[in-house]
Each structure stands twice: as C-alpha cells, then as structure tokens.
C-alpha cells in the first residue's frame, strides 16, 4: 500500500473517531436539555411541586449567579499549558471554554430577542447531520479562535450578567409564556422547540454546570 495512502487513511480514521466521540457528547448534552424542558409542555406552574423546575425569577437569578461564581473560580487558576491541552477528542480546554461562552451568548440572545418582541428566524437542529449541532458548535468555537482566554472568560461573565439584568425586567408572562426558539430537537428546522424563556435560562445553567464539572474533573486529573 502506498505510504501516502496509508497516512491519509490513518488521518481519516482518527477524524472519524473524534467525530464519533463528539457526537456522543453532544447527543448526551441534548438529552439532558430535553429532559429539563419536558415540564414546560404542561406549563411549569401547573405541575405538582415534586415535578417543578426551579423557574421563579429569584431561583433563576440564583442559578445564574452560582454558575458565574463557579466560572470565575475555575478560570482564575488555569495555565497556558492546560488551556492548550485537549480535554476531549475534539477540543482543547480553551476551545471548550469558548463553546460554553458561545452558548451563554446564544441563550441570552434568544431570551432577549423574544422579550423585546423580535423574531428568531433560524434553527439549530440537534441531530448529528451536516446541519446539526456538530457544525453549529464548531462554527461558534472557530469564530472565537483568535480571541484571548481573557476575552472568552469575559464573554461568558457578561452574557450571564445580562441575563440576570433581564430577569429584573421580565414579568411572569415574559418568563412563562410560550415562544418558539431556534432549538430543533427532531432535527427538522421547521419543528423548532416551543416553551417558556424560563426553561431556556434554566437549560443554560444546566449546560454550564455540566461542562464546568467536566473541566473541574479533568483539571484534577491533570494536576494529580
């Protein structure tokens, strides 16, 4: 077998392994978001207490503050070497932080756009296709490739703070009224998720906590 052909085949196999790993991570991430969002179908306040999510404005503000504090504490002690190391098969630690920051921006944008009466005329299909979250996430991470670590840290903090500020302006109707968001669980861009902004904010915090726990575990392993 030609040497160049073997090298190309080896690179292709590695790429397929990385894509499979990323697919598994993203599908698990979406499953968690959908699980959190299910109560919205019946209306968060019409469910029995044991099935309700912590969706009051006070609870949501507290969750946002919790992830901000966790983010600050975790990112305050990261070395350049750690930031350049691969935390999974696809992304370095810095790139994973960019992923978390990109969703902080996206969730804030969605909630604020709906609150201000604007339209969200795009979809983010959550199936592993060419148009799925793999492509969307990678595009957002690459858009932040030239940003410094400090800029990425600041983006997350500022976007999360802006969500907190919005909570002071939003009425119960704003928080719990049903709206159409870009997320498309079935993979069909025309079948976008409908639910309250409160669940989007709660989902943002769940997404943050998931990745911050991943990062904390990996840092502990690297430093042991």
N, C-alpha and C positions, 0 to 999 in steps of 0.2 A: 504494500500500500504506500502511495506517495506520502512523503513526510509532511508536506503542506496540507494534504487532505486529512491526515491524522490529526494535525494541530487544529484544523478548522472543525473537525468532528468533536474533538475534545472540548473546544470552546462552546460549541452548540449544546453539548450535554450539560456543561456547567451552567449555561444560561437557563436551560430547561429546569434544572434542579432549583435554581434561585427563584424562577417564576412560580414553580410549584409551592415552594415554601412561602412566598409572599401571598399566593392565592389562599393558602390555608390560614395565614394570619388575618387577612382581610375578611375572609368569609366568617371566621370566628368573631371578628370585631363587629361585623354587621349583624350577626345573630344576636349578640348582646344588645345592640341598639334596638333591634326589632322587639326583643323581649321586654325591654324597658318601655317601649312605645305602645305595647298592646293595650294597656288600660285606657288609653286615650279614645279607643273606639267606643267605649261606653260613657265617656266623659269622666274626667278624673275625680270629680266631686260626687258622682252618683254611685261610686263603688263602695263596698264595705271597707271600714278602716284598715283591715288587715291586708287589703289589696291595693291601697292607695300609695302612690309615689309621693315623696316629699316635694310637692309642687307649689306650695304657697310662696308668695314673693319673698317672705322672710327666709324660708328654707332654701330657696334658690339662691338668694344673696349669700347665705352662709356657705352653701356648697361652692359657689364661685370664689369666695374668699379663701376657703380651705384649699382649693387647687392652686390659687395664686400663691399662697404661703408655701405650699409644698413645692411648687415650681421654683420659687425663689431660693428655697433652702437647697434643693437638689442641684440647681445650676450654679450655685455660688462656689462650688468646690469641684470643678471639672478641669482637668488638664488638657493641654493641646493634644497630647498623645491619646488620651481617652476619646476626645472628640473625633479623632481620625480613625479610630478602630471600628470594625464592623460589629454592629450589635445584633444583626441577623444576617441572613444570606443576601440581602439586597442593599441595606442602608448602613452607613456609619452612624455613630451616635449623633453627630451634628445633623445628619440628614433626618434621623428620626425626630429630633427636636424640631426641625423645620416642618415635618409632617404634622406634628401636634400644633405648632403655631399656625399652619395653614388652615387647619380645621377650626381653630379659635377665630380666625378671621372669617371663615366661611359661615360658621354658625351665627356670629354676631351680625354679619351682613344679611343673612336670611331673616333673622328676628327683627332687625331694624327696618329692613325693606318692607316687610309685612306690616309692621307697626305704623310706618309712615304712609301707608296706603299705596306703595309701589307694587310692581309685578316682578315675579321671579320667572323669567321666560327661558329657563334652561333646565336640564335634567342631569342628575348624577346616578346613572344606573348601577346597582350593586349586584352585578353578576360578573364573572370573570370572562369578559369578552374584550374585543378590541376597544369598545367604548365603555368598558366597565371601570370600577374603582382603581384597578391597576394603572390604567392610562391616566386617569384623573389625578390620582395621588402622585404619580411620578411627575406629571406635568407641574404640579404645585411645588413639589420638592425641588425640581430643577429650576423653577422660577426664582427660588431663593438660594441657588447655588453660590452666587457671588456675594451674598450677604455675610456679614461677620457673625460670629457667635453672639456677640452682644446685641446685634440688631434682631436676631431671631428671638433671643430672650425677651427683648423689649416688645416685640410684636405680640407675643403671647400675653404678656402682662397688660399691655394697653388694650388689646381687644377684649380681654376678660373684664377689665375695669369698665370698659364702655358698656358691656352687657349689664354690669351692676348698676350703672347710671341709668340705663334704660328701664330697669325694674322700678325705679322711683317714679317714672312717667307712666307706666303701663297700668291700666285698670284691670279688674277681673276679666272683663270681656276681652281685652287685649291679650291677656295671658292664656285664657281657656277657650276662646273662640277658635273654631276650626279654620285652618288655612291650608293651602296647597304649597308644599315645599319641594325643592328640587330632587330630594332623595327618591329613588325609584326601586323599591325592594324586589320587584319581579323582574327587573332588567328592561322592562318596557318603558322608554322615555315618556310615553303618553300616560302611563299609570303612576303618577307621582304620589308620594305619601301625603295624606291629609291628617292633620292633627293640630293640637294647640302649641303655641310657642313655648309654653311651659315645659313640654316634653322635649322640645329641641334643646332648651337650656339644660335640662336635666341630663339629656343624652350627651351634651358637650362635656359636662363634668364627669360622666361615666367614662367617656373616651379619654379624657385627661388622666383620670385615676388609673385606668388600665395601662397606659403607656408609662406613666411615672413609676408604677410598680415594677414594670418590666425593666426600666432603666435602673432603678434602685437595686434590683436583684443582680443585674449584670455588673454594675459598678462594684457591688460587694464581692462578686466572684473574681473580678479583675484585681481587686485590691487585697484579696486574702493570700 
